[in-house]
Amino acid sequence: MDSPIAVIGGTGRVGRLVTRQLLALGETVRVIGRSTQRARRHMPAQAQHFTADVRDPGTLRTPLHGCAAVVYAVEPGTDAAGPDSPESTLYGGVRHVLDVLGAAAAGRHFVLVSQRHVTRRDHPMNAYGRMLDWRLAGEDAVRSSGLSYTVIRPGWLTDEPGHGVLHLEQGDVGDGYVSRAHVAEACVRAIGSPAAHGVTFEMRSEAGPASGPVPWGELFAGLRADAPTGTRAVFV
């Protein structure tokens, strides 16, 4: 792409992999995060770092200006309330980014890293600051924004290299593990793949030997587009 790609949460474990993969493709990458220290420790020299906080929309205007795409890979807090709660990071932060992009977002693509189980309110993960509720609210904000988007729901994350058979599923009915490397690659591939636009999908890996490069085009082509949606109710 001619314009930069912003990776919000780019110093986190998934965000770092997204950043490296984009740089390897020759893209200009803006890493957006709160910690300058983490950026110095983890960020490749070729990436541009912007200190900003998704909870403060005023800090996002400069780093998001002119970006061709945004990958939102923020690692959530788990407090029940306050600045480190899922409500602040997984819903409020997404809304702030969407608001800053605003009308200037035409032609841009938004990739949101969410997680499996968001539609299952009784899942144990929801005990952590109602994490699943607020992830789903963030997803709904993206789907209702009018932007081109992809919502990715990984299963339980591992640091194993991507291997075995990768499955993309829909309906939030399964479970499973998936490597962070595969999640990062899904983010990168989704940006330039029209078949991955306007869709929400889950990811899991099936154990087995590596079978060559992931057939992203084939996997994306098998996905159903999301139904048109209006703004949904926020959980209270």
N, C-alpha and C positions, 0 to 999 in steps of 0.2 A: 504494500500500500504506500501511497505517496505521503500520507499524513501519519503522525504517531499513533500508537496504540497504547492506551492507559491500562495498567494493571493495578487495580486498587487492592491493597493487601499483598503487594508484590514481594514483601520480605517474609511472608509466611511460607509454610512448607509447599503448598500447592502453587502459590503465587510465584515463588522462586523458579519452579520448574516451567511455568508458563512463560516467564520472562526469558529464561535461557532458550526455550524452544523458538520463541519469536525472534530473538536475536540471531539464532542460527539460520533463520530464513531471510535474514537481512532487513528485518523490520526495525524501525525506530521505536523504542519502548520507553514510556514514562512510568516509572514505579512510584506509586502514591502510597505513603504510609506515615504513621505517627512517629516512628523511631529512627532518628538519624543514625544512632549507634547500630541498630540492626541492619540498616542499609549499608553501612560501611563494612559490616562483618559478612553480609551475605550477597550483596548486589554485584553483578558483573560490572566491570569498568565501563563497558559500552552503553549501559543503561543510564537514563537520566533519572535522578531522584528528586522528588518533590515532597517536602514535609507538609502533610495535610491530614485532617481528621474528618471522617465521614459524618461525625456528629456536629461539625461546624461547617455549614455550607459555604461560608465566606472564604474558607481556605481552599475550596475545590475549584474555584473559577479559573484561576491561572493554569493549573495542571491539566484541566479538562478542555481548555480552549483549543479548538482546531483538531481534536483527536478523531480518527476515523472509526475507532471501535473502543469499547470499554469492557474489560474483564473484571468482574466483582468477585473477589476471592477472599473476603474478609473473614478472619477467624473470630468466632463469637465469644463474648463474655458470657458468664452463666449466672450473674447476680439476678436476684428476683426483680430488682428495679434499679434505676439510676444509670449512669453513663456506661457501665460495663454489663448492662443487661442485653439479652437478645433483642428486646424491643428497640433499644437504641442503635445497635449495630446491624441487625439483620433486617429491620424494617425501617426505622428512622433514617439510617445511613443510606439505604437504597433510595428512599424518597428524596433525600437531599441531593443525591447524584442526579436523579431524574429531573428534579427541579432546576438544577444548574444547567443541565444539558438543554432543557426547554425546547423552544421552537428551533434552535440552532442544531438540533439533533437529527434533522432529516438526512437520510443517507448513511447514518451511523448504525453500528450494530452493538447490542448490549448482551454480553454473556454473563449469566448469573450462576455461580456455583452454590447450589442448595444441598439437599441431602434426601435420601430415602426416608420414608415413614412420615413425611410432613402432613399427610392427610389422616394419620392415625393418632388422634388426640390422646388416646389411652396408652400410647407407647411410653416406656420408662424414660426415654430421652426428654419427654416433655416436662419432666419434673425439674429440669435445669432452666429455671427462668422462663418456662413455657417456650422453649426453644423452637419446637416444631410449629407451634401456632404462629410465631413471629416470622419464621422462615417462610411459611405459606403466605402470610400477609405480604412479605417482601416480593415473593413470586407474583402474587396477584397484582401488585403495583407495577411490576415490569410488564406483565401481560396486558395490562390496561393502559399502558403509557402511549401506545401508538408507534413506538419505536420498533424497528427490526430487532429481534431478540432470539436467544436460545437459553432455556433453563435446564441446567444439568443437575441431576440428583444422584450423586455417587452413593454406593453402599458403604460399608465399613472400610475406612481407608487403611492401606498398608504402605510400607516403604519398600516393598519388594519391587524389583524391576518388572515392567509390564511383560507378562507372559501368559501362556494359555489362551483360551478362547474368550474373547470379549463379547458380552451381550449388552445390547441396548434394548430396554424394555419400557413399556408405558402402562400406566394405571396404578402404580405404587402398591402392588400387591405382593411383591417378592422380598427377598433379602439377599445378602451375599457380601463378598469382599471385592475390592477393586484397588489397584495400585494408584498412588498419587500421580505417577508418571502417565498412566492412561487418562486420568482425569484432565491433566494439563494438556495432553495432546488433543483431547476432545474439545477443549476450549479453543485451542489454536485452529484446529481444522474447521470448527463451526463458523468462525468468522468469515471464511471465504467460501462456504458451501451453502448455496441457496436451499438445498434440501433440508438443512439443519435450522433454517430460519422459521420462526413462528411455531417452534415445537418445544415440548417439555418431555424429558426422558430420564429414566434411571439407568445406572451402569452397574454391572457386576462381571467378575471374571470366573471362568470355569477352569479348574486346575488341569494342567496338561502341558505338553511341550510347546515351545514357541512354534508358530506355523507361518512365520513370515510377517511382513508389515500388516498392520491392521487395515482392513478394507473399508476405510471410512465412508467412501462414496456409496458402497453397497449398504452399509449399516444405516447411514442417514436416509437413504432412499426408502428404507423399510419403515420409517416412522410416519405416524399420522400427524397432520397439522393440528394445533390446538383449536378448539371451537372458539368463535368470537366471544369475547367477554367484556362486561362492563366492570366498573369498580365494585369490588366485593366488600362486604362488611369487615371492618377490623375487629379482632377479638378484644373483648373487654372483660 
